[in-house]
Amino acid sequence: MNNYFLELQKKLRSVVEHEKRRDGLRKLFLSTTFLCVLFLVLILLEAIGNFSSDIRTILFYSFLVATVLTIGLYVAFPFIKDFIYYVNPDYVETAGKVGANFPEIKDELQMQSN
């Protein structure tokens, strides 16, 4: 029975890993897309406006701040938070998510997680 419980924990940990990896890649993709669109908008503004050096400096530093904030808030901070969660995953919550998607094993997961 103990061996079965350890295997169940291993499978639940792999579900957590897969979920965190998927969410991390989604956030990385969204932040990269946002930064590329922002970069293109700033290039178009410069091409249309033909700004002075001072305005271009302001645009550059605003893009730099937006990049740091976006990477920090959408990639680095969730990565650190997920790493802390990875050390001690909540097996009961994960078992509930798996049980919601696969009703045929829901009772077995709830019985083992309690």
N, CA, C and O atoms as CSV, one atom per row, in Angstrom:
chain,resi,resn,atom,element,x,y,z
A,1,MET,N,N,0.827,-1.198,0.000
A,1,MET,CA,C,0.000,0.000,0.000
A,1,MET,C,C,0.866,1.255,0.000
A,1,MET,O,O,0.547,2.240,-0.666
A,2,ASN,N,N,1.968,1.209,0.756
A,2,ASN,CA,C,2.861,2.362,0.820
A,2,ASN,C,C,3.506,2.618,-0.537
A,2,ASN,O,O,3.671,3.771,-0.937
A,3,ASN,N,N,3.870,1.556,-1.246
A,3,ASN,CA,C,4.455,1.680,-2.576
A,3,ASN,C,C,3.461,2.310,-3.547
A,3,ASN,O,O,3.835,3.126,-4.390
A,4,TYR,N,N,2.189,1.924,-3.420
A,4,TYR,CA,C,1.146,2.489,-4.266
A,4,TYR,C,C,0.983,3.977,-3.997
A,4,TYR,O,O,0.811,4.764,-4.928
A,5,PHE,N,N,1.037,4.363,-2.731
A,5,PHE,CA,C,0.912,5.778,-2.361
A,5,PHE,C,C,2.077,6.599,-2.897
A,5,PHE,O,O,1.882,7.722,-3.361
A,6,LEU,N,N,3.287,6.048,-2.836
A,6,LEU,CA,C,4.453,6.757,-3.372
A,6,LEU,C,C,4.352,6.922,-4.888
A,6,LEU,O,O,4.728,7.961,-5.431
A,7,GLU,N,N,3.848,5.904,-5.558
A,7,GLU,CA,C,3.673,6.021,-7.011
A,7,GLU,C,C,2.600,7.045,-7.358
A,7,GLU,O,O,2.727,7.775,-8.341
A,8,LEU,N,N,1.547,7.097,-6.553
A,8,LEU,CA,C,0.500,8.095,-6.751
A,8,LEU,C,C,1.045,9.506,-6.550
A,8,LEU,O,O,0.716,10.417,-7.309
A,9,GLN,N,N,1.876,9.683,-5.528
A,9,GLN,CA,C,2.508,10.988,-5.311
A,9,GLN,C,C,3.417,11.358,-6.486
A,9,GLN,O,O,3.451,12.515,-6.906
A,10,LYS,N,N,4.135,10.397,-7.003
A,10,LYS,CA,C,5.018,10.642,-8.150
A,10,LYS,C,C,4.213,11.101,-9.365
A,10,LYS,O,O,4.611,12.027,-10.072
A,11,LYS,N,N,3.084,10.448,-9.596
A,11,LYS,CA,C,2.244,10.829,-10.735
A,11,LYS,C,C,1.617,12.199,-10.527
A,11,LYS,O,O,1.513,12.983,-11.470
A,12,LEU,N,N,1.200,12.494,-9.303
A,12,LEU,CA,C,0.640,13.822,-9.027
A,12,LEU,C,C,1.702,14.907,-9.162
A,12,LEU,O,O,1.412,16.009,-9.629
A,13,ARG,N,N,2.933,14.595,-8.753
A,13,ARG,CA,C,4.022,15.558,-8.924
A,13,ARG,C,C,4.284,15.817,-10.405
A,13,ARG,O,O,4.577,16.949,-10.787
A,14,SER,N,N,4.183,14.789,-11.241
A,14,SER,CA,C,4.385,14.998,-12.674
A,14,SER,C,C,3.265,15.850,-13.262
A,14,SER,O,O,3.498,16.626,-14.188
A,15,VAL,N,N,2.035,15.710,-12.724
A,15,VAL,CA,C,0.943,16.574,-13.168
A,15,VAL,C,C,1.240,18.021,-12.798
A,15,VAL,O,O,1.024,18.927,-13.603
A,16,VAL,N,N,1.738,18.241,-11.571
A,16,VAL,CA,C,2.087,19.598,-11.137
A,16,VAL,C,C,3.189,20.159,-12.018
A,16,VAL,O,O,3.121,21.315,-12.436
A,17,GLU,N,N,4.208,19.353,-12.305
A,17,GLU,CA,C,5.308,19.809,-13.161
A,17,GLU,C,C,4.803,20.206,-14.542
A,17,GLU,O,O,5.182,21.250,-15.072
A,18,HIS,N,N,3.960,19.381,-15.112
A,18,HIS,CA,C,3.421,19.668,-16.445
A,18,HIS,C,C,2.593,20.952,-16.434
A,18,HIS,O,O,2.709,21.778,-17.339
A,19,GLU,N,N,1.768,21.112,-15.417
A,19,GLU,CA,C,0.918,22.308,-15.315
A,19,GLU,C,C,1.761,23.573,-15.152
A,19,GLU,O,O,1.486,24.586,-15.795
A,20,LYS,N,N,2.771,23.521,-14.308
A,20,LYS,CA,C,3.630,24.689,-14.083
A,20,LYS,C,C,4.449,25.011,-15.325
A,20,LYS,O,O,4.641,26.180,-15.661
A,21,ARG,N,N,4.927,23.989,-16.000
A,21,ARG,CA,C,5.699,24.215,-17.229
A,21,ARG,C,C,4.828,24.865,-18.294
A,21,ARG,O,O,5.260,25.793,-18.978
A,22,ARG,N,N,3.586,24.370,-18.433
A,22,ARG,CA,C,2.656,24.937,-19.413
A,22,ARG,C,C,2.334,26.391,-19.088
A,22,ARG,O,O,2.341,27.244,-19.976
A,23,ASP,N,N,2.053,26.674,-17.831
A,23,ASP,CA,C,1.741,28.049,-17.434
A,23,ASP,C,C,2.945,28.968,-17.619
A,23,ASP,O,O,2.793,30.112,-18.050
A,24,GLY,N,N,4.135,28.475,-17.297
A,24,GLY,CA,C,5.341,29.279,-17.469
A,24,GLY,C,C,5.614,29.613,-18.919
A,24,GLY,O,O,5.965,30.748,-19.241
A,25,LEU,N,N,5.456,28.640,-19.795
A,25,LEU,CA,C,5.663,28.894,-21.219
A,25,LEU,C,C,4.616,29.849,-21.776
A,25,LEU,O,O,4.921,30.677,-22.635
A,26,ARG,N,N,3.379,29.736,-21.288
A,26,ARG,CA,C,2.323,30.649,-21.734
A,26,ARG,C,C,2.648,32.085,-21.319
A,26,ARG,O,O,2.501,33.013,-22.114
A,27,LYS,N,N,3.085,32.263,-20.085
A,27,LYS,CA,C,3.431,33.611,-19.616
A,27,LYS,C,C,4.650,34.157,-20.352
A,27,LYS,O,O,4.700,35.345,-20.671
A,28,LEU,N,N,5.628,33.303,-20.622
A,28,LEU,CA,C,6.799,33.745,-21.380
A,28,LEU,C,C,6.407,34.160,-22.785
A,28,LEU,O,O,6.883,35.179,-23.283
A,29,PHE,N,N,5.546,33.386,-23.432
A,29,PHE,CA,C,5.084,33.717,-24.773
A,29,PHE,C,C,4.316,35.030,-24.782
A,29,PHE,O,O,4.542,35.871,-25.652
A,30,LEU,N,N,3.411,35.217,-23.826
A,30,LEU,CA,C,2.633,36.457,-23.773
A,30,LEU,C,C,3.520,37.677,-23.507
A,30,LEU,O,O,3.331,38.726,-24.123
A,31,SER,N,N,4.475,37.543,-22.603
A,31,SER,CA,C,5.346,38.682,-22.325
A,31,SER,C,C,6.246,38.993,-23.517
A,31,SER,O,O,6.510,40.161,-23.802
A,32,THR,N,N,6.716,37.971,-24.210
A,32,THR,CA,C,7.538,38.200,-25.400
A,32,THR,C,C,6.720,38.868,-26.498
A,32,THR,O,O,7.206,39.775,-27.174
A,33,THR,N,N,5.492,38.427,-26.674
A,33,THR,CA,C,4.617,39.038,-27.673
A,33,THR,C,C,4.345,40.493,-27.335
A,33,THR,O,O,4.403,41.358,-28.210
A,34,PHE,N,N,4.050,40.768,-26.070
A,34,PHE,CA,C,3.804,42.141,-25.640
A,34,PHE,C,C,5.019,43.027,-25.902
A,34,PHE,O,O,4.875,44.144,-26.398
A,35,LEU,N,N,6.208,42.538,-25.573
A,35,LEU,CA,C,7.414,43.344,-25.770
A,35,LEU,C,C,7.716,43.563,-27.252
A,35,LEU,O,O,8.178,44.639,-27.630
A,36,CYS,N,N,7.468,42.576,-28.082
A,36,CYS,CA,C,7.679,42.751,-29.527
A,36,CYS,C,C,6.712,43.776,-30.107
A,36,CYS,O,O,7.099,44.614,-30.922
A,37,VAL,N,N,5.450,43.707,-29.683
A,37,VAL,CA,C,4.463,44.678,-30.173
A,37,VAL,C,C,4.827,46.082,-29.694
A,37,VAL,O,O,4.749,47.042,-30.460
A,38,LEU,N,N,5.223,46.199,-28.432
A,38,LEU,CA,C,5.636,47.502,-27.910
A,38,LEU,C,C,6.844,48.039,-28.676
A,38,LEU,O,O,6.902,49.229,-28.987
A,39,PHE,N,N,7.794,47.178,-28.978
A,39,PHE,CA,C,8.978,47.593,-29.732
A,39,PHE,C,C,8.587,48.082,-31.127
A,39,PHE,O,O,9.098,49.101,-31.591
A,40,LEU,N,N,7.691,47.365,-31.791
A,40,LEU,CA,C,7.252,47.788,-33.119
A,40,LEU,C,C,6.488,49.112,-33.070
A,40,LEU,O,O,6.642,49.948,-33.961
A,41,VAL,N,N,5.676,49.307,-32.047
A,41,VAL,CA,C,4.946,50.571,-31.895
A,41,VAL,C,C,5.923,51.723,-31.703
A,41,VAL,O,O,5.758,52.790,-32.294
A,42,LEU,N,N,6.944,51.506,-30.873
A,42,LEU,CA,C,7.929,52.566,-30.660
A,42,LEU,C,C,8.720,52.863,-31.935
A,42,LEU,O,O,9.046,54.020,-32.202
A,43,ILE,N,N,9.027,51.845,-32.713
A,43,ILE,CA,C,9.725,52.065,-33.989
A,43,ILE,C,C,8.845,52.863,-34.949
A,43,ILE,O,O,9.313,53.787,-35.615
A,44,LEU,N,N,7.561,52.492,-35.010
A,44,LEU,CA,C,6.648,53.228,-35.889
A,44,LEU,C,C,6.475,54.668,-35.432
A,44,LEU,O,O,6.423,55.576,-36.262
A,45,LEU,N,N,6.387,54.891,-34.130
A,45,LEU,CA,C,6.298,56.262,-33.616
A,45,LEU,C,C,7.525,57.078,-34.013
A,45,LEU,O,O,7.405,58.232,-34.424
A,46,GLU,N,N,8.690,56.478,-33.889
A,46,GLU,CA,C,9.917,57.182,-34.268
A,46,GLU,C,C,9.954,57.454,-35.770
A,46,GLU,O,O,10.375,58.531,-36.194
A,47,ALA,N,N,9.521,56.496,-36.570
A,47,ALA,CA,C,9.542,56.690,-38.023
A,47,ALA,C,C,8.568,57.777,-38.452
A,47,ALA,O,O,8.868,58.566,-39.348
A,48,ILE,N,N,7.402,57.822,-37.814
A,48,ILE,CA,C,6.400,58.823,-38.180
A,48,ILE,C,C,6.753,60.184,-37.606
A,48,ILE,O,O,6.645,61.205,-38.285
A,49,GLY,N,N,7.182,60.189,-36.332
A,49,GLY,CA,C,7.403,61.461,-35.639
A,49,GLY,C,C,8.744,62.116,-35.895
A,49,GLY,O,O,8.870,63.333,-35.758
A,50,ASN,N,N,9.757,61.329,-36.269
A,50,ASN,CA,C,11.097,61.861,-36.462
A,50,ASN,C,C,11.512,62.701,-35.246
A,50,ASN,O,O,11.818,63.887,-35.365
A,51,PHE,N,N,11.514,62.056,-34.082
A,51,PHE,CA,C,11.724,62.736,-32.802
A,51,PHE,C,C,13.164,63.174,-32.612
A,51,PHE,O,O,14.083,62.706,-33.284
A,52,SER,N,N,13.320,64.087,-31.672
A,52,SER,CA,C,14.662,64.551,-31.306
A,52,SER,C,C,15.337,63.493,-30.440
A,52,SER,O,O,14.734,62.483,-30.074
A,53,SER,N,N,16.582,63.747,-30.128
A,53,SER,CA,C,17.365,62.803,-29.344
A,53,SER,C,C,16.802,62.640,-27.931
A,53,SER,O,O,16.831,61.543,-27.374
A,54,ASP,N,N,16.296,63.714,-27.359
A,54,ASP,CA,C,15.738,63.633,-26.008
A,54,ASP,C,C,14.500,62.728,-25.967
A,54,ASP,O,O,14.357,61.914,-25.055
A,55,ILE,N,N,13.630,62.867,-26.929
A,55,ILE,CA,C,12.417,62.045,-26.975
A,55,ILE,C,C,12.780,60.582,-27.215
A,55,ILE,O,O,12.184,59.688,-26.615
A,56,ARG,N,N,13.757,60.336,-28.091
A,56,ARG,CA,C,14.184,58.953,-28.328
A,56,ARG,C,C,14.798,58.329,-27.083
A,56,ARG,O,O,14.628,57.136,-26.833
A,57,THR,N,N,15.513,59.138,-26.303
A,57,THR,CA,C,16.076,58.648,-25.044
A,57,THR,C,C,14.959,58.261,-24.078
A,57,THR,O,O,15.044,57.227,-23.415
A,58,ILE,N,N,13.930,59.071,-23.998
A,58,ILE,CA,C,12.788,58.769,-23.132
A,58,ILE,C,C,12.087,57.497,-23.611
A,58,ILE,O,O,11.715,56.652,-22.796
A,59,LEU,N,N,11.905,57.355,-24.909
A,59,LEU,CA,C,11.276,56.148,-25.447
A,59,LEU,C,C,12.115,54.899,-25.156
A,59,LEU,O,O,11.581,53.841,-24.821
A,60,PHE,N,N,13.431,55.043,-25.289
A,60,PHE,CA,C,14.317,53.911,-25.023
A,60,PHE,C,C,14.234,53.466,-23.571
A,60,PHE,O,O,14.078,52.278,-23.287
A,61,TYR,N,N,14.337,54.414,-22.661
A,61,TYR,CA,C,14.294,54.049,-21.246
A,61,TYR,C,C,12.911,53.578,-20.813
A,61,TYR,O,O,12.806,52.735,-19.922
A,62,SER,N,N,11.862,54.094,-21.413
A,62,SER,CA,C,10.528,53.584,-21.090
A,62,SER,C,C,10.373,52.145,-21.587
A,62,SER,O,O,9.748,51.324,-20.917
A,63,PHE,N,N,10.933,51.839,-22.746
A,63,PHE,CA,C,10.913,50.461,-23.231
A,63,PHE,C,C,11.737,49.558,-22.328
A,63,PHE,O,O,11.344,48.423,-22.059
A,64,LEU,N,N,12.864,50.048,-21.863
A,64,LEU,CA,C,13.712,49.272,-20.963
A,64,LEU,C,C,12.994,48.977,-19.642
A,64,LEU,O,O,13.063,47.858,-19.133
A,65,VAL,N,N,12.309,49.975,-19.090
A,65,VAL,CA,C,11.555,49.777,-17.851
A,65,VAL,C,C,10.397,48.801,-18.087
A,65,VAL,O,O,10.140,47.935,-17.251
A,66,ALA,N,N,9.704,48.935,-19.209
A,66,ALA,CA,C,8.608,48.023,-19.535
A,66,ALA,C,C,9.122,46.590,-19.683
A,66,ALA,O,O,8.444,45.647,-19.276
A,67,THR,N,N,10.296,46.421,-20.253
A,67,THR,CA,C,10.883,45.094,-20.411
A,67,THR,C,C,11.201,44.477,-19.059
A,67,THR,O,O,10.864,43.321,-18.801
A,68,VAL,N,N,11.853,45.251,-18.196
A,68,VAL,CA,C,12.220,44.731,-16.872
A,68,VAL,C,C,10.965,44.388,-16.065
A,68,VAL,O,O,10.909,43.337,-15.427
A,69,LEU,N,N,9.962,45.267,-16.088
A,69,LEU,CA,C,8.723,45.002,-15.346
A,69,LEU,C,C,7.983,43.787,-15.893
A,69,LEU,O,O,7.482,42.963,-15.127
A,70,THR,N,N,7.915,43.679,-17.198
A,70,THR,CA,C,7.203,42.553,-17.801
A,70,THR,C,C,7.896,41.232,-17.490
A,70,THR,O,O,7.245,40.268,-17.089
A,71,ILE,N,N,9.188,41.185,-17.671
A,71,ILE,CA,C,9.922,39.952,-17.378
A,71,ILE,C,C,9.856,39.651,-15.883
A,71,ILE,O,O,9.707,38.494,-15.491
A,72,GLY,N,N,9.966,40.673,-15.055
A,72,GLY,CA,C,9.924,40.464,-13.609
A,72,GLY,C,C,8.571,39.983,-13.125
A,72,GLY,O,O,8.491,39.035,-12.344
A,73,LEU,N,N,7.495,40.635,-13.584
A,73,LEU,CA,C,6.161,40.311,-13.082
A,73,LEU,C,C,5.563,39.050,-13.698
A,73,LEU,O,O,4.846,38.315,-13.019
A,74,TYR,N,N,5.844,38.789,-14.967
A,74,TYR,CA,C,5.202,37.677,-15.643
A,74,TYR,C,C,6.073,36.442,-15.794
A,74,TYR,O,O,5.563,35.369,-16.117
A,75,VAL,N,N,7.380,36.569,-15.566
A,75,VAL,CA,C,8.251,35.407,-15.732
A,75,VAL,C,C,9.013,35.098,-14.445
A,75,VAL,O,O,8.891,33.998,-13.904
A,76,ALA,N,N,9.794,36.049,-13.952
A,76,ALA,CA,C,10.673,35.774,-12.817
A,76,ALA,C,C,9.904,35.545,-11.518
A,76,ALA,O,O,10.146,34.552,-10.832
A,77,PHE,N,N,8.993,36.433,-11.170
A,77,PHE,CA,C,8.244,36.299,-9.924
A,77,PHE,C,C,7.410,35.013,-9.889
A,77,PHE,O,O,7.459,34.296,-8.889
A,78,PRO,N,N,6.643,34.694,-10.945
A,78,PRO,CA,C,5.920,33.407,-10.922
A,78,PRO,C,C,6.849,32.196,-10.895
A,78,PRO,O,O,6.512,31.169,-10.305
A,79,PHE,N,N,8.029,32.310,-11.537
A,79,PHE,CA,C,8.976,31.203,-11.514
A,79,PHE,C,C,9.462,30.937,-10.097
A,79,PHE,O,O,9.535,29.784,-9.670
A,80,ILE,N,N,9.792,31.990,-9.371
A,80,ILE,CA,C,10.243,31.838,-7.984
A,80,ILE,C,C,9.115,31.282,-7.119
A,80,ILE,O,O,9.334,30.383,-6.306
A,81,LYS,N,N,7.913,31.819,-7.297
A,81,LYS,CA,C,6.766,31.344,-6.529
A,81,LYS,C,C,6.477,29.872,-6.826
A,81,LYS,O,O,6.189,29.103,-5.909
A,82,ASP,N,N,6.549,29.478,-8.085
A,82,ASP,CA,C,6.300,28.094,-8.462
A,82,ASP,C,C,7.413,27.170,-7.959
A,82,ASP,O,O,7.155,26.011,-7.636
A,83,PHE,N,N,8.626,27.668,-7.893
A,83,PHE,CA,C,9.729,26.855,-7.376
A,83,PHE,C,C,9.507,26.550,-5.900
A,83,PHE,O,O,9.749,25.429,-5.454
A,84,ILE,N,N,9.048,27.541,-5.142
A,84,ILE,CA,C,8.751,27.316,-3.728
A,84,ILE,C,C,7.598,26.329,-3.594
A,84,ILE,O,O,7.631,25.449,-2.734
A,85,TYR,N,N,6.581,26.467,-4.437
A,85,TYR,CA,C,5.443,25.546,-4.412
A,85,TYR,C,C,5.874,24.144,-4.823
A,85,TYR,O,O,5.325,23.162,-4.323
A,86,TYR,N,N,6.840,24.031,-5.717
A,86,TYR,CA,C,7.288,22.733,-6.217
A,86,TYR,C,C,7.928,21.902,-5.113
A,86,TYR,O,O,7.839,20.674,-5.124
A,87,VAL,N,N,8.571,22.569,-4.163
A,87,VAL,CA,C,9.224,21.843,-3.082
A,87,VAL,C,C,8.183,21.098,-2.237
A,87,VAL,O,O,8.407,19.954,-1.840
A,88,ASN,N,N,7.048,21.747,-1.966
A,88,ASN,CA,C,5.967,21.128,-1.187
A,88,ASN,C,C,4.645,21.268,-1.926
A,88,ASN,O,O,3.836,22.123,-1.565
A,89,PRO,N,N,4.402,20.462,-2.939
A,89,PRO,CA,C,3.147,20.604,-3.694
A,89,PRO,C,C,1.944,20.170,-2.854
A,89,PRO,O,O,2.066,19.356,-1.940
A,90,ASP,N,N,0.801,20.725,-3.183
A,90,ASP,CA,C,-0.442,20.380,-2.511
A,90,ASP,C,C,-1.081,19.216,-3.266
A,90,ASP,O,O,-1.741,19.407,-4.287
A,91,TYR,N,N,-0.869,18.007,-2.743
A,91,TYR,CA,C,-1.356,16.821,-3.424
A,91,TYR,C,C,-2.879,16.738,-3.416
A,91,TYR,O,O,-3.477,16.200,-4.347
A,92,VAL,N,N,-3.502,17.264,-2.378
A,92,VAL,CA,C,-4.966,17.206,-2.296
A,92,VAL,C,C,-5.585,18.064,-3.392
A,92,VAL,O,O,-6.529,17.642,-4.059
A,93,GLU,N,N,-5.049,19.276,-3.578
A,93,GLU,CA,C,-5.560,20.163,-4.635
A,93,GLU,C,C,-5.318,19.557,-6.016
A,93,GLU,O,O,-6.195,19.591,-6.879
A,94,THR,N,N,-4.126,19.005,-6.217
A,94,THR,CA,C,-3.807,18.387,-7.499
A,94,THR,C,C,-4.692,17.162,-7.752
A,94,THR,O,O,-5.142,16.939,-8.876
A,95,ALA,N,N,-4.936,16.378,-6.711
A,95,ALA,CA,C,-5.814,15.222,-6.860
A,95,ALA,C,C,-7.230,15.670,-7.210
A,95,ALA,O,O,-7.917,14.998,-7.980
A,96,GLY,N,N,-7.675,16.798,-6.655
A,96,GLY,CA,C,-8.996,17.320,-7.003
A,96,GLY,C,C,-9.074,17.739,-8.455
A,96,GLY,O,O,-10.081,17.496,-9.120
A,97,LYS,N,N,-8.007,18.377,-8.961
A,97,LYS,CA,C,-7.984,18.786,-10.366
A,97,LYS,C,C,-7.986,17.571,-11.293
A,97,LYS,O,O,-8.707,17.540,-12.290
A,98,VAL,N,N,-7.179,16.581,-10.955
A,98,VAL,CA,C,-7.121,15.376,-11.784
A,98,VAL,C,C,-8.460,14.648,-11.717
A,98,VAL,O,O,-8.952,14.157,-12.733
A,99,GLY,N,N,-9.049,14.577,-10.523
A,99,GLY,CA,C,-10.337,13.910,-10.361
A,99,GLY,C,C,-11.453,14.607,-11.111
A,99,GLY,O,O,-12.390,13.956,-11.574
A,100,ALA,N,N,-11.366,15.933,-11.238
A,100,ALA,CA,C,-12.379,16.670,-11.998
A,100,ALA,C,C,-12.297,16.345,-13.483
A,100,ALA,O,O,-13.319,16.315,-14.170
A,101,ASN,N,N,-11.092,16.102,-13.980
A,101,ASN,CA,C,-10.917,15.790,-15.397
A,101,ASN,C,C,-11.106,14.309,-15.717
A,101,ASN,O,O,-11.477,13.954,-16.836
A,102,PHE,N,N,-10.852,13.450,-14.735
A,102,PHE,CA,C,-10.976,12.001,-14.937
A,102,PHE,C,C,-11.851,11.421,-13.825
A,102,PHE,O,O,-11.334,10.942,-12.816
A,103,PRO,N,N,-13.168,11.461,-14.006
A,103,PRO,CA,C,-14.071,11.020,-12.939
A,103,PRO,C,C,-13.916,9.549,-12.562
A,103,PRO,O,O,-14.282,9.167,-11.450
A,104,GLU,N,N,-13.390,8.723,-13.446
A,104,GLU,CA,C,-13.277,7.299,-13.142
A,104,GLU,C,C,-12.248,7.019,-12.040
A,104,GLU,O,O,-12.310,5.961,-11.413
A,105,ILE,N,N,-11.296,7.944,-11.784
A,105,ILE,CA,C,-10.324,7.728,-10.713
A,105,ILE,C,C,-10.501,8.713,-9.561
A,105,ILE,O,O,-9.680,8.755,-8.645
A,106,LYS,N,N,-11.556,9.492,-9.607
A,106,LYS,CA,C,-11.775,10.525,-8.601
A,106,LYS,C,C,-11.890,9.942,-7.196
A,106,LYS,O,O,-11.262,10.453,-6.268
A,107,ASP,N,N,-12.672,8.893,-7.023
A,107,ASP,CA,C,-12.868,8.303,-5.701
A,107,ASP,C,C,-11.562,7.742,-5.146
A,107,ASP,O,O,-11.277,7.876,-3.956
A,108,GLU,N,N,-10.784,7.123,-6.002
A,108,GLU,CA,C,-9.524,6.538,-5.576
A,108,GLU,C,C,-8.537,7.626,-5.120
A,108,GLU,O,O,-7.830,7.447,-4.128
A,109,LEU,N,N,-8.491,8.747,-5.844
A,109,LEU,CA,C,-7.600,9.829,-5.462
A,109,LEU,C,C,-8.024,10.468,-4.149
A,109,LEU,O,O,-7.176,10.766,-3.308
A,110,GLN,N,N,-9.312,10.681,-3.960
A,110,GLN,CA,C,-9.782,11.283,-2.726
A,110,GLN,C,C,-9.528,10.364,-1.540
A,110,GLN,O,O,-9.194,10.831,-0.452
A,111,MET,N,N,-9.683,9.076,-1.741
A,111,MET,CA,C,-9.446,8.126,-0.662
A,111,MET,C,C,-7.972,8.110,-0.271
A,111,MET,O,O,-7.646,8.056,0.915
A,112,GLN,N,N,-7.085,8.158,-1.252
A,112,GLN,CA,C,-5.650,8.103,-0.981
A,112,GLN,C,C,-5.123,9.423,-0.427
A,112,GLN,O,O,-4.176,9.416,0.359
A,113,SER,N,N,-5.705,10.549,-0.812
A,113,SER,CA,C,-5.183,11.842,-0.375
A,113,SER,C,C,-5.608,12.183,1.048
A,113,SER,O,O,-4.988,13.038,1.681
A,114,ASN,N,N,-6.643,11.541,1.562
A,114,ASN,CA,C,-7.087,11.819,2.944
A,114,ASN,C,C,-6.339,11.045,3.957
A,114,ASN,O,O,-6.602,11.176,5.153
